[in-house]
Amino acid sequence: MKGARAAEQRGFLLHIQAQFGYQSAAGSADDLRMRTITQHLPGGVAQRPFTAVDAGATPRSQERILADGLQEHYFRVKGRRASGLLADITGLQWADFDIT
């Protein structure tokens, strides 16, 4: 798993189109939003999907892992904004991964 090791060391670039649901301190947002996102995710995030797949994770569990990574590094910008925001993938259209 040369690619997995590289992703875990250097991170990976996630290209994704999905419908996202949001929840904040004020409650859930009713307007689900389709987004196309390209975001670098660090090695610590990369390790989680590989471990989950090896353990037989369901596609939904894998989506949750990607949503958690995007929640922290895209929507919250590593804690610099939207600290109470929770994001979830509610409709994955496609995802592509580039090891950086």
mmCIF file as gemmi writes it, N, C-alpha and C atoms, coordinates in Angstrom:
data_model
loop_
_atom_site.group_PDB
_atom_site.id
_atom_site.type_symbol
_atom_site.label_atom_id
_atom_site.label_alt_id
_atom_site.label_comp_id
_atom_site.label_asym_id
_atom_site.label_entity_id
_atom_site.label_seq_id
_atom_site.pdbx_PDB_ins_code
_atom_site.Cartn_x
_atom_site.Cartn_y
_atom_site.Cartn_z
_atom_site.occupancy
_atom_site.B_iso_or_equiv
_atom_site.pdbx_formal_charge
_atom_site.auth_seq_id
_atom_site.auth_asym_id
_atom_site.pdbx_PDB_model_num
ATOM 1 N N . MET Axp A 1 ? 0.834 -1.204 0 1 0 ? 1 A 1
ATOM 2 C CA . MET Axp A 1 ? 0 0 0 1 0 ? 1 A 1
ATOM 3 C C . MET Axp A 1 ? 0.866 1.249 0 1 0 ? 1 A 1
ATOM 4 N N . LYS Axp A 2 ? 1.645 1.406 -1.036 1 0 ? 2 A 1
ATOM 5 C CA . LYS Axp A 2 ? 2.525 2.556 -1.171 1 0 ? 2 A 1
ATOM 6 C C . LYS Axp A 2 ? 1.744 3.869 -1.128 1 0 ? 2 A 1
ATOM 7 N N . GLY Axp A 3 ? 0.608 3.916 -1.836 1 0 ? 3 A 1
ATOM 8 C CA . GLY Axp A 3 ? -0.212 5.124 -1.862 1 0 ? 3 A 1
ATOM 9 C C . GLY Axp A 3 ? -0.776 5.48 -0.503 1 0 ? 3 A 1
ATOM 10 N N . ALA Axp A 4 ? -1.201 4.476 0.247 1 0 ? 4 A 1
ATOM 11 C CA . ALA Axp A 4 ? -1.749 4.728 1.582 1 0 ? 4 A 1
ATOM 12 C C . ALA Axp A 4 ? -0.683 5.328 2.496 1 0 ? 4 A 1
ATOM 13 N N . ARG Axp A 5 ? 0.52 4.783 2.439 1 0 ? 5 A 1
ATOM 14 C CA . ARG Axp A 5 ? 1.601 5.326 3.278 1 0 ? 5 A 1
ATOM 15 C C . ARG Axp A 5 ? 1.919 6.767 2.898 1 0 ? 5 A 1
ATOM 16 N N . ALA Axp A 6 ? 1.963 7.038 1.603 1 0 ? 6 A 1
ATOM 17 C CA . ALA Axp A 6 ? 2.241 8.405 1.153 1 0 ? 6 A 1
ATOM 18 C C . ALA Axp A 6 ? 1.15 9.36 1.631 1 0 ? 6 A 1
ATOM 19 N N . ALA Axp A 7 ? -0.11 8.956 1.513 1 0 ? 7 A 1
ATOM 20 C CA . ALA Axp A 7 ? -1.226 9.801 1.963 1 0 ? 7 A 1
ATOM 21 C C . ALA Axp A 7 ? -1.156 10.053 3.459 1 0 ? 7 A 1
ATOM 22 N N . GLU Axp A 8 ? -0.802 9.019 4.216 1 0 ? 8 A 1
ATOM 23 C CA . GLU Axp A 8 ? -0.72 9.17 5.671 1 0 ? 8 A 1
ATOM 24 C C . GLU Axp A 8 ? 0.437 10.078 6.078 1 0 ? 8 A 1
ATOM 25 N N . GLN Axp A 9 ? 1.483 10.114 5.273 1 0 ? 9 A 1
ATOM 26 C CA . GLN Axp A 9 ? 2.631 10.971 5.586 1 0 ? 9 A 1
ATOM 27 C C . GLN Axp A 9 ? 2.428 12.405 5.122 1 0 ? 9 A 1
ATOM 28 N N . ARG Axp A 10 ? 1.894 12.579 3.905 1 0 ? 10 A 1
ATOM 29 C CA . ARG Axp A 10 ? 1.818 13.916 3.312 1 0 ? 10 A 1
ATOM 30 C C . ARG Axp A 10 ? 0.403 14.459 3.169 1 0 ? 10 A 1
ATOM 31 N N . GLY Axp A 11 ? -0.587 13.638 3.416 1 0 ? 11 A 1
ATOM 32 C CA . GLY Axp A 11 ? -1.961 14.064 3.218 1 0 ? 11 A 1
ATOM 33 C C . GLY Axp A 11 ? -2.419 13.757 1.809 1 0 ? 11 A 1
ATOM 34 N N . PHE Axp A 12 ? -3.619 14.203 1.482 1 0 ? 12 A 1
ATOM 35 C CA . PHE Axp A 12 ? -4.164 13.963 0.153 1 0 ? 12 A 1
ATOM 36 C C . PHE Axp A 12 ? -5.104 15.088 -0.23 1 0 ? 12 A 1
ATOM 37 N N . LEU Axp A 13 ? -5.322 15.206 -1.517 1 0 ? 13 A 1
ATOM 38 C CA . LEU Axp A 13 ? -6.241 16.202 -2.045 1 0 ? 13 A 1
ATOM 39 C C . LEU Axp A 13 ? -7.56 15.507 -2.346 1 0 ? 13 A 1
ATOM 40 N N . LEU Axp A 14 ? -8.617 15.957 -1.716 1 0 ? 14 A 1
ATOM 41 C CA . LEU Axp A 14 ? -9.946 15.398 -1.905 1 0 ? 14 A 1
ATOM 42 C C . LEU Axp A 14 ? -10.724 16.3 -2.85 1 0 ? 14 A 1
ATOM 43 N N . HIS Axp A 15 ? -11.225 15.719 -3.932 1 0 ? 15 A 1
ATOM 44 C CA . HIS Axp A 15 ? -12.144 16.392 -4.848 1 0 ? 15 A 1
ATOM 45 C C . HIS Axp A 15 ? -13.477 15.682 -4.639 1 0 ? 15 A 1
ATOM 46 N N . ILE Axp A 16 ? -14.508 16.43 -4.306 1 0 ? 16 A 1
ATOM 47 C CA . ILE Axp A 16 ? -15.784 15.786 -3.97 1 0 ? 16 A 1
ATOM 48 C C . ILE Axp A 16 ? -16.949 16.656 -4.424 1 0 ? 16 A 1
ATOM 49 N N . GLN Axp A 17 ? -17.993 15.993 -4.879 1 0 ? 17 A 1
ATOM 50 C CA . GLN Axp A 17 ? -19.265 16.672 -5.101 1 0 ? 17 A 1
ATOM 51 C C . GLN Axp A 17 ? -20.29 15.908 -4.281 1 0 ? 17 A 1
ATOM 52 N N . ALA Axp A 18 ? -20.932 16.622 -3.393 1 0 ? 18 A 1
ATOM 53 C CA . ALA Axp A 18 ? -21.886 15.987 -2.49 1 0 ? 18 A 1
ATOM 54 C C . ALA Axp A 18 ? -22.885 17.009 -1.981 1 0 ? 18 A 1
ATOM 55 N N . GLN Axp A 19 ? -23.98 16.489 -1.529 1 0 ? 19 A 1
ATOM 56 C CA . GLN Axp A 19 ? -24.98 17.302 -0.842 1 0 ? 19 A 1
ATOM 57 C C . GLN Axp A 19 ? -24.619 17.251 0.635 1 0 ? 19 A 1
ATOM 58 N N . PHE Axp A 20 ? -24.569 18.421 1.265 1 0 ? 20 A 1
ATOM 59 C CA . PHE Axp A 20 ? -24.201 18.516 2.669 1 0 ? 20 A 1
ATOM 60 C C . PHE Axp A 20 ? -25.369 19.038 3.487 1 0 ? 20 A 1
ATOM 61 N N . GLY Axp A 21 ? -25.526 18.475 4.673 1 0 ? 21 A 1
ATOM 62 C CA . GLY Axp A 21 ? -26.458 18.984 5.667 1 0 ? 21 A 1
ATOM 63 C C . GLY Axp A 21 ? -25.64 19.638 6.765 1 0 ? 21 A 1
ATOM 64 N N . TYR Axp A 22 ? -26.196 20.639 7.408 1 0 ? 22 A 1
ATOM 65 C CA . TYR Axp A 22 ? -25.461 21.4 8.401 1 0 ? 22 A 1
ATOM 66 C C . TYR Axp A 22 ? -26.263 21.508 9.687 1 0 ? 22 A 1
ATOM 67 N N . GLN Axp A 23 ? -25.535 21.569 10.783 1 0 ? 23 A 1
ATOM 68 C CA . GLN Axp A 23 ? -26.151 21.837 12.074 1 0 ? 23 A 1
ATOM 69 C C . GLN Axp A 23 ? -25.225 22.78 12.829 1 0 ? 23 A 1
ATOM 70 N N . SER Axp A 24 ? -25.822 23.793 13.418 1 0 ? 24 A 1
ATOM 71 C CA . SER Axp A 24 ? -25.051 24.747 14.211 1 0 ? 24 A 1
ATOM 72 C C . SER Axp A 24 ? -25.694 24.843 15.584 1 0 ? 24 A 1
ATOM 73 N N . ALA Axp A 25 ? -25.167 25.727 16.39 1 0 ? 25 A 1
ATOM 74 C CA . ALA Axp A 25 ? -25.733 25.923 17.723 1 0 ? 25 A 1
ATOM 75 C C . ALA Axp A 25 ? -27.2 26.322 17.639 1 0 ? 25 A 1
ATOM 76 N N . ALA Axp A 26 ? -27.591 26.972 16.552 1 0 ? 26 A 1
ATOM 77 C CA . ALA Axp A 26 ? -28.974 27.402 16.366 1 0 ? 26 A 1
ATOM 78 C C . ALA Axp A 26 ? -29.884 26.273 15.889 1 0 ? 26 A 1
ATOM 79 N N . GLY Axp A 27 ? -29.306 25.143 15.444 1 0 ? 27 A 1
ATOM 80 C CA . GLY Axp A 27 ? -30.107 24.025 14.963 1 0 ? 27 A 1
ATOM 81 C C . GLY Axp A 27 ? -29.729 23.62 13.553 1 0 ? 27 A 1
ATOM 82 N N . SER Axp A 28 ? -30.501 22.72 12.996 1 0 ? 28 A 1
ATOM 83 C CA . SER Axp A 28 ? -30.217 22.213 11.655 1 0 ? 28 A 1
ATOM 84 C C . SER Axp A 28 ? -30.63 23.215 10.588 1 0 ? 28 A 1
ATOM 85 N N . ALA Axp A 29 ? -29.871 23.21 9.515 1 0 ? 29 A 1
ATOM 86 C CA . ALA Axp A 29 ? -30.257 24.004 8.35 1 0 ? 29 A 1
ATOM 87 C C . ALA Axp A 29 ? -31.136 23.128 7.468 1 0 ? 29 A 1
ATOM 88 N N . ASP Axp A 30 ? -32.275 23.646 7.075 1 0 ? 30 A 1
ATOM 89 C CA . ASP Axp A 30 ? -33.196 22.885 6.236 1 0 ? 30 A 1
ATOM 90 C C . ASP Axp A 30 ? -32.747 22.817 4.787 1 0 ? 30 A 1
ATOM 91 N N . ASP Axp A 31 ? -31.928 23.771 4.388 1 0 ? 31 A 1
ATOM 92 C CA . ASP Axp A 31 ? -31.528 23.825 2.987 1 0 ? 31 A 1
ATOM 93 C C . ASP Axp A 31 ? -30.237 23.031 2.76 1 0 ? 31 A 1
ATOM 94 N N . LEU Axp A 32 ? -30.4 21.79 2.321 1 0 ? 32 A 1
ATOM 95 C CA . LEU Axp A 32 ? -29.252 20.976 1.981 1 0 ? 32 A 1
ATOM 96 C C . LEU Axp A 32 ? -28.594 21.594 0.771 1 0 ? 32 A 1
ATOM 97 N N . ARG Axp A 33 ? -27.272 21.58 0.745 1 0 ? 33 A 1
ATOM 98 C CA . ARG Axp A 33 ? -26.56 22.262 -0.324 1 0 ? 33 A 1
ATOM 99 C C . ARG Axp A 33 ? -25.63 21.314 -1.06 1 0 ? 33 A 1
ATOM 100 N N . MET Axp A 34 ? -25.725 21.343 -2.391 1 0 ? 34 A 1
ATOM 101 C CA . MET Axp A 34 ? -24.798 20.6 -3.235 1 0 ? 34 A 1
ATOM 102 C C . MET Axp A 34 ? -23.544 21.452 -3.374 1 0 ? 34 A 1
ATOM 103 N N . ARG Axp A 35 ? -22.402 20.86 -3.097 1 0 ? 35 A 1
ATOM 104 C CA . ARG Axp A 35 ? -21.132 21.576 -3.211 1 0 ? 35 A 1
ATOM 105 C C . ARG Axp A 35 ? -20.125 20.714 -3.947 1 0 ? 35 A 1
ATOM 106 N N . THR Axp A 36 ? -19.271 21.373 -4.699 1 0 ? 36 A 1
ATOM 107 C CA . THR Axp A 36 ? -18.095 20.744 -5.269 1 0 ? 36 A 1
ATOM 108 C C . THR Axp A 36 ? -16.91 21.364 -4.542 1 0 ? 36 A 1
ATOM 109 N N . ILE Axp A 37 ? -16.139 20.535 -3.867 1 0 ? 37 A 1
ATOM 110 C CA . ILE Axp A 37 ? -15.059 21.002 -2.995 1 0 ? 37 A 1
ATOM 111 C C . ILE Axp A 37 ? -13.765 20.307 -3.395 1 0 ? 37 A 1
ATOM 112 N N . THR Axp A 38 ? -12.689 21.066 -3.413 1 0 ? 38 A 1
ATOM 113 C CA . THR Axp A 38 ? -11.344 20.52 -3.52 1 0 ? 38 A 1
ATOM 114 C C . THR Axp A 38 ? -10.601 21.003 -2.29 1 0 ? 38 A 1
ATOM 115 N N . GLN Axp A 39 ? -10.126 20.061 -1.465 1 0 ? 39 A 1
ATOM 116 C CA . GLN Axp A 39 ? -9.505 20.424 -0.193 1 0 ? 39 A 1
ATOM 117 C C . GLN Axp A 39 ? -8.379 19.456 0.131 1 0 ? 39 A 1
ATOM 118 N N . HIS Axp A 40 ? -7.232 20.011 0.53 1 0 ? 40 A 1
ATOM 119 C CA . HIS Axp A 40 ? -6.147 19.17 1.028 1 0 ? 40 A 1
ATOM 120 C C . HIS Axp A 40 ? -6.498 18.739 2.451 1 0 ? 40 A 1
ATOM 121 N N . LEU Axp A 41 ? -6.367 17.461 2.718 1 0 ? 41 A 1
ATOM 122 C CA . LEU Axp A 41 ? -6.589 16.932 4.06 1 0 ? 41 A 1
ATOM 123 C C . LEU Axp A 41 ? -5.282 16.308 4.543 1 0 ? 41 A 1
ATOM 124 N N . PRO Axp A 42 ? -4.904 16.541 5.8 1 0 ? 42 A 1
ATOM 125 C CA . PRO Axp A 42 ? -3.607 16.074 6.298 1 0 ? 42 A 1
ATOM 126 C C . PRO Axp A 42 ? -3.563 14.559 6.507 1 0 ? 42 A 1
ATOM 127 N N . GLY Axp A 43 ? -2.353 14.07 6.728 1 0 ? 43 A 1
ATOM 128 C CA . GLY Axp A 43 ? -2.124 12.642 6.892 1 0 ? 43 A 1
ATOM 129 C C . GLY Axp A 43 ? -2.948 11.992 7.981 1 0 ? 43 A 1
ATOM 130 N N . GLY Axp A 44 ? -3.186 12.692 9.067 1 0 ? 44 A 1
ATOM 131 C CA . GLY Axp A 44 ? -3.996 12.127 10.152 1 0 ? 44 A 1
ATOM 132 C C . GLY Axp A 44 ? -5.406 11.793 9.701 1 0 ? 44 A 1
ATOM 133 N N . VAL Axp A 45 ? -5.941 12.606 8.807 1 0 ? 45 A 1
ATOM 134 C CA . VAL Axp A 45 ? -7.267 12.335 8.254 1 0 ? 45 A 1
ATOM 135 C C . VAL Axp A 45 ? -7.185 11.173 7.27 1 0 ? 45 A 1
ATOM 136 N N . ALA Axp A 46 ? -6.103 11.094 6.516 1 0 ? 46 A 1
ATOM 137 C CA . ALA Axp A 46 ? -5.939 10.042 5.506 1 0 ? 46 A 1
ATOM 138 C C . ALA Axp A 46 ? -5.923 8.652 6.132 1 0 ? 46 A 1
ATOM 139 N N . GLN Axp A 47 ? -5.38 8.538 7.293 1 0 ? 47 A 1
ATOM 140 C CA . GLN Axp A 47 ? -5.271 7.228 7.945 1 0 ? 47 A 1
ATOM 141 C C . GLN Axp A 47 ? -6.644 6.635 8.265 1 0 ? 47 A 1
ATOM 142 N N . ARG Axp A 48 ? -7.587 7.457 8.624 1 0 ? 48 A 1
ATOM 143 C CA . ARG Axp A 48 ? -8.908 6.972 9.043 1 0 ? 48 A 1
ATOM 144 C C . ARG Axp A 48 ? -9.653 6.198 7.961 1 0 ? 48 A 1
ATOM 145 N N . PRO Axp A 49 ? -9.75 6.696 6.715 1 0 ? 49 A 1
ATOM 146 C CA . PRO Axp A 49 ? -10.464 5.908 5.702 1 0 ? 49 A 1
ATOM 147 C C . PRO Axp A 49 ? -9.789 4.57 5.391 1 0 ? 49 A 1
ATOM 148 N N . PHE Axp A 50 ? -8.46 4.557 5.345 1 0 ? 50 A 1
ATOM 149 C CA . PHE Axp A 50 ? -7.766 3.304 5.058 1 0 ? 50 A 1
ATOM 150 C C . PHE Axp A 50 ? -8.033 2.275 6.155 1 0 ? 50 A 1
ATOM 151 N N . THR Axp A 51 ? -7.974 2.713 7.398 1 0 ? 51 A 1
ATOM 152 C CA . THR Axp A 51 ? -8.241 1.824 8.521 1 0 ? 51 A 1
ATOM 153 C C . THR Axp A 51 ? -9.677 1.332 8.478 1 0 ? 51 A 1
ATOM 154 N N . ALA Axp A 52 ? -10.606 2.218 8.168 1 0 ? 52 A 1
ATOM 155 C CA . ALA Axp A 52 ? -12.024 1.85 8.116 1 0 ? 52 A 1
ATOM 156 C C . ALA Axp A 52 ? -12.306 0.839 7.009 1 0 ? 52 A 1
ATOM 157 N N . VAL Axp A 53 ? -11.726 1.067 5.836 1 0 ? 53 A 1
ATOM 158 C CA . VAL Axp A 53 ? -11.934 0.139 4.723 1 0 ? 53 A 1
ATOM 159 C C . VAL Axp A 53 ? -11.382 -1.234 5.075 1 0 ? 53 A 1
ATOM 160 N N . ASP Axp A 54 ? -10.187 -1.262 5.67 1 0 ? 54 A 1
ATOM 161 C CA . ASP Axp A 54 ? -9.589 -2.536 6.082 1 0 ? 54 A 1
ATOM 162 C C . ASP Axp A 54 ? -10.462 -3.267 7.099 1 0 ? 54 A 1
ATOM 163 N N . ALA Axp A 55 ? -11.204 -2.511 7.906 1 0 ? 55 A 1
ATOM 164 C CA . ALA Axp A 55 ? -12.071 -3.108 8.93 1 0 ? 55 A 1
ATOM 165 C C . ALA Axp A 55 ? -13.466 -3.423 8.391 1 0 ? 55 A 1
ATOM 166 N N . GLY Axp A 56 ? -13.711 -3.162 7.094 1 0 ? 56 A 1
ATOM 167 C CA . GLY Axp A 56 ? -15.004 -3.487 6.497 1 0 ? 56 A 1
ATOM 168 C C . GLY Axp A 56 ? -16.067 -2.424 6.689 1 0 ? 56 A 1
ATOM 169 N N . ALA Axp A 57 ? -15.66 -1.168 6.788 1 0 ? 57 A 1
ATOM 170 C CA . ALA Axp A 57 ? -16.616 -0.071 7.008 1 0 ? 57 A 1
ATOM 171 C C . ALA Axp A 57 ? -17.616 0.022 5.859 1 0 ? 57 A 1
ATOM 172 N N . THR Axp A 58 ? -18.807 0.415 6.186 1 0 ? 58 A 1
ATOM 173 C CA . THR Axp A 58 ? -19.853 0.625 5.185 1 0 ? 58 A 1
ATOM 174 C C . THR Axp A 58 ? -19.562 1.904 4.402 1 0 ? 58 A 1
ATOM 175 N N . PRO Axp A 59 ? -20.145 2.044 3.215 1 0 ? 59 A 1
ATOM 176 C CA . PRO Axp A 59 ? -19.984 3.299 2.486 1 0 ? 59 A 1
ATOM 177 C C . PRO Axp A 59 ? -20.426 4.512 3.308 1 0 ? 59 A 1
ATOM 178 N N . ARG Axp A 60 ? -21.478 4.375 4.079 1 0 ? 60 A 1
ATOM 179 C CA . ARG Axp A 60 ? -21.953 5.486 4.919 1 0 ? 60 A 1
ATOM 180 C C . ARG Axp A 60 ? -20.91 5.878 5.959 1 0 ? 60 A 1
ATOM 181 N N . SER Axp A 61 ? -20.263 4.89 6.556 1 0 ? 61 A 1
ATOM 182 C CA . SER Axp A 61 ? -19.198 5.179 7.529 1 0 ? 61 A 1
ATOM 183 C C . SER Axp A 61 ? -18.031 5.902 6.867 1 0 ? 61 A 1
ATOM 184 N N . GLN Axp A 62 ? -17.717 5.504 5.652 1 0 ? 62 A 1
ATOM 185 C CA . GLN Axp A 62 ? -16.633 6.157 4.92 1 0 ? 62 A 1
ATOM 186 C C . GLN Axp A 62 ? -17.006 7.607 4.586 1 0 ? 62 A 1
ATOM 187 N N . GLU Axp A 63 ? -18.259 7.843 4.221 1 0 ? 63 A 1
ATOM 188 C CA . GLU Axp A 63 ? -18.721 9.21 3.972 1 0 ? 63 A 1
ATOM 189 C C . GLU Axp A 63 ? -18.604 10.06 5.232 1 0 ? 63 A 1
ATOM 190 N N . ARG Axp A 64 ? -18.935 9.478 6.372 1 0 ? 64 A 1
ATOM 191 C CA . ARG Axp A 64 ? -18.851 10.207 7.645 1 0 ? 64 A 1
ATOM 192 C C . ARG Axp A 64 ? -17.411 10.619 7.936 1 0 ? 64 A 1
ATOM 193 N N . ILE Axp A 65 ? -16.459 9.752 7.621 1 0 ? 65 A 1
ATOM 194 C CA . ILE Axp A 65 ? -15.046 10.071 7.829 1 0 ? 65 A 1
ATOM 195 C C . ILE Axp A 65 ? -14.644 11.257 6.952 1 0 ? 65 A 1
ATOM 196 N N . LEU Axp A 66 ? -15.057 11.226 5.687 1 0 ? 66 A 1
ATOM 197 C CA . LEU Axp A 66 ? -14.755 12.353 4.798 1 0 ? 66 A 1
ATOM 198 C C . LEU Axp A 66 ? -15.434 13.631 5.28 1 0 ? 66 A 1
ATOM 199 N N . ALA Axp A 67 ? -16.686 13.519 5.723 1 0 ? 67 A 1
ATOM 200 C CA . ALA Axp A 67 ? -17.406 14.687 6.237 1 0 ? 67 A 1
ATOM 201 C C . ALA Axp A 67 ? -16.698 15.269 7.456 1 0 ? 67 A 1
ATOM 202 N N . ASP Axp A 68 ? -16.2 14.418 8.353 1 0 ? 68 A 1
ATOM 203 C CA . ASP Axp A 68 ? -15.471 14.902 9.531 1 0 ? 68 A 1
ATOM 204 C C . ASP Axp A 68 ? -14.21 15.667 9.124 1 0 ? 68 A 1
ATOM 205 N N . GLY Axp A 69 ? -13.475 15.117 8.147 1 0 ? 69 A 1
ATOM 206 C CA . GLY Axp A 69 ? -12.275 15.802 7.68 1 0 ? 69 A 1
ATOM 207 C C . GLY Axp A 69 ? -12.589 17.142 7.051 1 0 ? 69 A 1
ATOM 208 N N . LEU Axp A 70 ? -13.628 17.184 6.217 1 0 ? 70 A 1
ATOM 209 C CA . LEU Axp A 70 ? -14.031 18.456 5.603 1 0 ? 70 A 1
ATOM 210 C C . LEU Axp A 70 ? -14.58 19.427 6.638 1 0 ? 70 A 1
ATOM 211 N N . GLN Axp A 71 ? -15.312 18.908 7.599 1 0 ? 71 A 1
ATOM 212 C CA . GLN Axp A 71 ? -15.862 19.758 8.652 1 0 ? 71 A 1
ATOM 213 C C . GLN Axp A 71 ? -14.736 20.523 9.346 1 0 ? 71 A 1
ATOM 214 N N . GLU Axp A 72 ? -13.667 19.836 9.685 1 0 ? 72 A 1
ATOM 215 C CA . GLU Axp A 72 ? -12.558 20.466 10.408 1 0 ? 72 A 1
ATOM 216 C C . GLU Axp A 72 ? -11.688 21.351 9.517 1 0 ? 72 A 1
ATOM 217 N N . HIS Axp A 73 ? -11.349 20.879 8.333 1 0 ? 73 A 1
ATOM 218 C CA . HIS Axp A 73 ? -10.341 21.562 7.526 1 0 ? 73 A 1
ATOM 219 C C . HIS Axp A 73 ? -10.91 22.476 6.446 1 0 ? 73 A 1
ATOM 220 N N . TYR Axp A 74 ? -12.157 22.298 6.056 1 0 ? 74 A 1
ATOM 221 C CA . TYR Axp A 74 ? -12.775 23.167 5.049 1 0 ? 74 A 1
ATOM 222 C C . TYR Axp A 74 ? -13.785 24.117 5.694 1 0 ? 74 A 1
ATOM 223 N N . PHE Axp A 75 ? -14.771 23.579 6.36 1 0 ? 75 A 1
ATOM 224 C CA . PHE Axp A 75 ? -15.846 24.414 6.907 1 0 ? 75 A 1
ATOM 225 C C . PHE Axp A 75 ? -15.394 25.204 8.138 1 0 ? 75 A 1
ATOM 226 N N . ARG Axp A 76 ? -14.643 24.6 9.031 1 0 ? 76 A 1
ATOM 227 C CA . ARG Axp A 76 ? -14.199 25.279 10.25 1 0 ? 76 A 1
ATOM 228 C C . ARG Axp A 76 ? -12.822 25.924 10.107 1 0 ? 76 A 1
ATOM 229 N N . VAL Axp A 77 ? -12.129 25.634 9.046 1 0 ? 77 A 1
ATOM 230 C CA . VAL Axp A 77 ? -10.783 26.153 8.787 1 0 ? 77 A 1
ATOM 231 C C . VAL Axp A 77 ? -9.892 25.945 10.014 1 0 ? 77 A 1
ATOM 232 N N . LYS Axp A 78 ? -9.79 24.694 10.432 1 0 ? 78 A 1
ATOM 233 C CA . LYS Axp A 78 ? -8.928 24.291 11.557 1 0 ? 78 A 1
ATOM 234 C C . LYS Axp A 78 ? -9.227 25.083 12.829 1 0 ? 78 A 1
ATOM 235 N N . GLY Axp A 79 ? -10.497 25.333 13.085 1 0 ? 79 A 1
ATOM 236 C CA . GLY Axp A 79 ? -10.903 25.997 14.318 1 0 ? 79 A 1
ATOM 237 C C . GLY Axp A 79 ? -10.929 27.516 14.256 1 0 ? 79 A 1
ATOM 238 N N . ARG Axp A 80 ? -10.66 28.096 13.103 1 0 ? 80 A 1
ATOM 239 C CA . ARG Axp A 80 ? -10.64 29.564 13.005 1 0 ? 80 A 1
ATOM 240 C C . ARG Axp A 80 ? -12 30.165 12.7 1 0 ? 80 A 1
ATOM 241 N N . ARG Axp A 81 ? -12.988 29.344 12.35 1 0 ? 81 A 1
ATOM 242 C CA . ARG Axp A 81 ? -14.339 29.87 12.117 1 0 ? 81 A 1
ATOM 243 C C . ARG Axp A 81 ? -15.357 28.748 12.324 1 0 ? 81 A 1
ATOM 244 N N . ALA Axp A 82 ? -16.598 29.118 12.476 1 0 ? 82 A 1
ATOM 245 C CA . ALA Axp A 82 ? -17.73 28.186 12.566 1 0 ? 82 A 1
ATOM 246 C C . ALA Axp A 82 ? -17.477 27.048 13.553 1 0 ? 82 A 1
ATOM 247 N N . SER Axp A 83 ? -17.035 27.384 14.749 1 0 ? 83 A 1
ATOM 248 C CA . SER Axp A 83 ? -16.629 26.363 15.721 1 0 ? 83 A 1
ATOM 249 C C . SER Axp A 83 ? -17.749 25.397 16.098 1 0 ? 83 A 1
ATOM 250 N N . GLY Axp A 84 ? -18.983 25.822 16.078 1 0 ? 84 A 1
ATOM 251 C CA . GLY Axp A 84 ? -20.076 24.929 16.451 1 0 ? 84 A 1
ATOM 252 C C . GLY Axp A 84 ? -20.724 24.202 15.29 1 0 ? 84 A 1
ATOM 253 N N . LEU Axp A 85 ? -20.216 24.412 14.086 1 0 ? 85 A 1
ATOM 254 C CA . LEU Axp A 85 ? -20.835 23.833 12.898 1 0 ? 85 A 1
ATOM 255 C C . LEU Axp A 85 ? -20.532 22.34 12.778 1 0 ? 85 A 1
ATOM 256 N N . LEU Axp A 86 ? -21.571 21.576 12.482 1 0 ? 86 A 1
ATOM 257 C CA . LEU Axp A 86 ? -21.434 20.161 12.154 1 0 ? 86 A 1
ATOM 258 C C . LEU Axp A 86 ? -21.894 19.991 10.718 1 0 ? 86 A 1
ATOM 259 N N . ALA Axp A 87 ? -21.098 19.296 9.921 1 0 ? 87 A 1
ATOM 260 C CA . ALA Axp A 87 ? -21.444 19.067 8.519 1 0 ? 87 A 1
ATOM 261 C C . ALA Axp A 87 ? -21.525 17.569 8.285 1 0 ? 87 A 1
ATOM 262 N N . ASP Axp A 88 ? -22.476 17.173 7.456 1 0 ? 88 A 1
ATOM 263 C CA . ASP Axp A 88 ? -22.635 15.767 7.129 1 0 ? 88 A 1
ATOM 264 C C . ASP Axp A 88 ? -22.91 15.629 5.638 1 0 ? 88 A 1
ATOM 265 N N . ILE Axp A 89 ? -22.357 14.598 5.033 1 0 ? 89 A 1
ATOM 266 C CA . ILE Axp A 89 ? -22.649 14.299 3.641 1 0 ? 89 A 1
ATOM 267 C C . ILE Axp A 89 ? -23.98 13.56 3.608 1 0 ? 89 A 1
ATOM 268 N N . THR Axp A 90 ? -24.933 14.134 2.899 1 0 ? 90 A 1
ATOM 269 C CA . THR Axp A 90 ? -26.251 13.503 2.816 1 0 ? 90 A 1
ATOM 270 C C . THR Axp A 90 ? -26.532 12.921 1.437 1 0 ? 90 A 1
ATOM 271 N N . GLY Axp A 91 ? -25.64 13.182 0.492 1 0 ? 91 A 1
ATOM 272 C CA . GLY Axp A 91 ? -25.814 12.647 -0.857 1 0 ? 91 A 1
ATOM 273 C C . GLY Axp A 91 ? -24.52 12.758 -1.64 1 0 ? 91 A 1
ATOM 274 N N . LEU Axp A 92 ? -23.697 11.731 -1.607 1 0 ? 92 A 1
ATOM 275 C CA . LEU Axp A 92 ? -22.428 11.74 -2.318 1 0 ? 92 A 1
ATOM 276 C C . LEU Axp A 92 ? -22.666 11.499 -3.803 1 0 ? 92 A 1
ATOM 277 N N . GLN Axp A 93 ? -22.198 12.413 -4.631 1 0 ? 93 A 1
ATOM 278 C CA . GLN Axp A 93 ? -22.271 12.255 -6.084 1 0 ? 93 A 1
ATOM 279 C C . GLN Axp A 93 ? -21.02 11.555 -6.597 1 0 ? 93 A 1
ATOM 280 N N . TRP Axp A 94 ? -19.846 12.074 -6.208 1 0 ? 94 A 1
ATOM 281 C CA . TRP Axp A 94 ? -18.58 11.462 -6.569 1 0 ? 94 A 1
ATOM 282 C C . TRP Axp A 94 ? -17.472 11.997 -5.66 1 0 ? 94 A 1
ATOM 283 N N . ALA Axp A 95 ? -16.395 11.251 -5.568 1 0 ? 95 A 1
ATOM 284 C CA . ALA Axp A 95 ? -15.216 11.667 -4.82 1 0 ? 95 A 1
ATOM 285 C C . ALA Axp A 95 ? -13.99 11.118 -5.536 1 0 ? 95 A 1
ATOM 286 N N . ASP Axp A 96 ? -12.935 11.92 -5.561 1 0 ? 96 A 1
ATOM 287 C CA . ASP Axp A 96 ? -11.681 11.528 -6.17 1 0 ? 96 A 1
ATOM 288 C C . ASP Axp A 96 ? -10.565 11.975 -5.225 1 0 ? 96 A 1
ATOM 289 N N . PHE Axp A 97 ? -9.508 11.196 -5.193 1 0 ? 97 A 1
ATOM 290 C CA . PHE Axp A 97 ? -8.42 11.443 -4.263 1 0 ? 97 A 1
ATOM 291 C C . PHE Axp A 97 ? -7.103 11.54 -5.018 1 0 ? 97 A 1
ATOM 292 N N . ASP Axp A 98 ? -6.317 12.564 -4.703 1 0 ? 98 A 1
ATOM 293 C CA . ASP Axp A 98 ? -4.963 12.699 -5.238 1 0 ? 98 A 1
ATOM 294 C C . ASP Axp A 98 ? -4.005 12.713 -4.053 1 0 ? 98 A 1
ATOM 295 N N . ILE Axp A 99 ? -3.013 11.86 -4.136 1 0 ? 99 A 1
ATOM 296 C CA . ILE Axp A 99 ? -2.007 11.851 -3.079 1 0 ? 99 A 1
ATOM 297 C C . ILE Axp A 99 ? -0.986 12.919 -3.422 1 0 ? 99 A 1
ATOM 298 N N . THR Axp A 100 ? -0.81 13.847 -2.499 1 0 ? 100 A 1
ATOM 299 C CA . THR Axp A 100 ? 0.056 15.002 -2.748 1 0 ? 100 A 1
ATOM 300 C C . THR Axp A 100 ? 1.475 14.73 -2.359 1 0 ? 100 A 1
